[in-house]
Amino acid sequence: MNDTRNTYTLLGADGRPYRSPLKGKWGGHRGSKIYGRLDCPAALRAIARGGYVKHRVFFSDEATAVAAGFRPCGACCRTRYQRWRAARENNRPWTP
């Protein structure tokens, strides 16, 4: 029997879920492909409304979120978001 009580489902750089004994350090929304801090006020408001939870994903680190195709949240990662946006406008790759 596979005991999953002490494991967490995270997304890898390939965007596929995997089981981990460690909690994710970053959260994201699968539909919008946005990642941010676990205490992000915008995400917490969406969770409180109930529509966000079924699309919520978690990452072990920020680089994995970026590799999976997610962009930084403009609410909780404002500086990262501004750098991401500038890179996109100038057709340059962005890394955290």
C-alpha positions as a Python dict, from the first residue, in 0.01 Angstrom:
ca = {
    (1, 'M'): (0, 0, 0),
    (2, 'N'): (132, 346, -94),
    (3, 'D'): (109, 585, 203),
    (4, 'T'): (56, 941, 76),
    (5, 'R'): (-33, 1102, 411),
    (6, 'N'): (310, 1259, 446),
    (7, 'T'): (368, 1353, 83),
    (8, 'Y'): (268, 1649, -129),
    (9, 'T'): (188, 1681, -497),
    (10, 'L'): (414, 1930, -672),
    (11, 'L'): (461, 2020, -1038),
    (12, 'G'): (797, 1956, -1199),
    (13, 'A'): (975, 2164, -1462),
    (14, 'D'): (795, 1956, -1725),
    (15, 'G'): (458, 2062, -1582),
    (16, 'R'): (379, 1710, -1463),
    (17, 'P'): (280, 1632, -1104),
    (18, 'Y'): (500, 1425, -875),
    (19, 'R'): (492, 1323, -510),
    (20, 'S'): (735, 1488, -269),
    (21, 'P'): (801, 1452, 104),
    (22, 'L'): (852, 1831, 116),
    (23, 'K'): (586, 2100, 88),
    (24, 'G'): (596, 2334, -208),
    (25, 'K'): (746, 2677, -146),
    (26, 'W'): (556, 2851, -427),
    (27, 'G'): (193, 2825, -536),
    (28, 'G'): (40, 2872, -876),
    (29, 'H'): (-278, 2865, -1081),
    (30, 'R'): (-281, 2604, -1355),
    (31, 'G'): (-524, 2796, -1579),
    (32, 'S'): (-358, 3138, -1575),
    (33, 'K'): (-3, 2997, -1548),
    (34, 'I'): (83, 3246, -1270),
    (35, 'Y'): (295, 3157, -966),
    (36, 'G'): (353, 3344, -644),
    (37, 'R'): (410, 3328, -271),
    (38, 'L'): (195, 3096, -64),
    (39, 'D'): (72, 3396, 135),
    (40, 'C'): (-18, 3602, -174),
    (41, 'P'): (-313, 3829, -85),
    (42, 'A'): (-465, 3796, -434),
    (43, 'A'): (-448, 3415, -424),
    (44, 'L'): (-587, 3404, -69),
    (45, 'R'): (-884, 3621, -177),
    (46, 'A'): (-948, 3390, -474),
    (47, 'I'): (-925, 3085, -247),
    (48, 'A'): (-1173, 3245, -6),
    (49, 'R'): (-1418, 3285, -297),
    (50, 'G'): (-1379, 2913, -370),
    (51, 'G'): (-1302, 2918, -741),
    (52, 'Y'): (-925, 2894, -724),
    (53, 'V'): (-860, 2580, -521),
    (54, 'K'): (-922, 2317, -791),
    (55, 'H'): (-662, 2484, -1016),
    (56, 'R'): (-401, 2539, -745),
    (57, 'V'): (-58, 2384, -799),
    (58, 'F'): (265, 2392, -600),
    (59, 'F'): (634, 2412, -687),
    (60, 'S'): (947, 2322, -493),
    (61, 'D'): (1119, 2642, -607),
    (62, 'E'): (1077, 2943, -830),
    (63, 'A'): (1302, 2815, -1109),
    (64, 'T'): (1079, 2508, -1145),
    (65, 'A'): (769, 2728, -1176),
    (66, 'V'): (937, 2931, -1452),
    (67, 'A'): (1061, 2618, -1632),
    (68, 'A'): (703, 2482, -1624),
    (69, 'G'): (588, 2793, -1813),
    (70, 'F'): (446, 3000, -1528),
    (71, 'R'): (501, 3375, -1484),
    (72, 'P'): (535, 3572, -1159),
    (73, 'C'): (229, 3721, -988),
    (74, 'G'): (194, 4096, -1021),
    (75, 'A'): (45, 4125, -672),
    (76, 'C'): (292, 3939, -448),
    (77, 'C'): (599, 3935, -675),
    (78, 'R'): (578, 4287, -817),
    (79, 'T'): (951, 4332, -892),
    (80, 'R'): (979, 3989, -1052),
    (81, 'Y'): (663, 4058, -1254),
    (82, 'Q'): (802, 4391, -1378),
    (83, 'R'): (1128, 4223, -1486),
    (84, 'W'): (932, 3943, -1656),
    (85, 'R'): (714, 4195, -1838),
    (86, 'A'): (1011, 4405, -1955),
    (87, 'A'): (1188, 4093, -2083),
    (88, 'R'): (874, 3985, -2269),
    (89, 'E'): (826, 4330, -2427),
    (90, 'N'): (1187, 4320, -2547),
    (91, 'N'): (1163, 3959, -2671),
    (92, 'R'): (1424, 3844, -2421),
    (93, 'P'): (1420, 3532, -2207),
    (94, 'W'): (1348, 3583, -1839),
    (95, 'T'): (1488, 3395, -1543),
    (96, 'P'): (1418, 3460, -1175),
}
